[in-house]
Amino acid sequence: MSGLGSHARRLGKNQLGPYAFETRMPGKLWTLISDENGSTTDLNGVIPILSFLLERDESIAVAHLCTKHATQVFKTRSEGAHFCGYRNIQMLLLSLRHICPEKLISLSDHDNIPQIQEAIEKAWDDGYNSHGRVQTGGIISTRKHIGTSEVEALMLSLNIACTGHLFSGKYAWKELLDFAEQYFHASGLDLPPLFLQRPAHSLTVIGIELLKSGDRRLLVFDPQWRSPSIMSDAARARECVGLHRLLLLWRYRKSIRYLKRFKSFEVLSIDERLQGRLP
């Protein structure tokens, strides 16, 4: 996937995935993602449920979460492993509708993947990370993977303040956790989630756990996985105890052991705050 760099060279399959040189995705798939409106991919109300369950986990010293308005978005069952970046963009945009709605008037209530592709290419046209067009060869109607650079271009084109962060090397995992802890702990206002790029995949970071043992875990929405069905029923989810609760929370946790598998991470933080005010 593409990243924060500005070197304008054509990327290949290692960065853009198996369809790096595709000119148009299959028509059936394009129709599927064009008709999608969030009714089968979005789940609201997850953050309050997670907050309730985390408060009852005796291994946790404290947990910090993003805005309660964050929406979990996951893939359809038929779209394949190609659109995680777009699903994470959808999660950012849905949370921002409650934080700075005036910035999103040019977008629909739920932008689908083709609409986001068009918006990114328009951002390139307007001069935001325009090297992305050279790197990808264009993304409209394709399954090319996207990354931090494209998300940043879109946000900047919408006049949404954001900052890219790169963590690399042996202790990239620790730098990522340090940043996430500072970000989610630093403000009492509702915070947007973070866009996280690791090699070959992207996720939405919704919070961080500080354990009594001294360890830390990221809390994430991973578009690769559908939410457990019980999360659509708040009353039932809140009744989860013991092993059932641990298994439910496991779907949202990324441990140090997991993060140590990767030597580089890119994060895009949204600098807007509640109602568009900066702290």
Summary of the structure (lengths in Angstrom):
residues: 279
radius of gyration: 18.2
end to end distance: 32.4
largest distance: 52.8
contacts: 874
relative contact order: 0.20
helix: 39%
strand: 17%
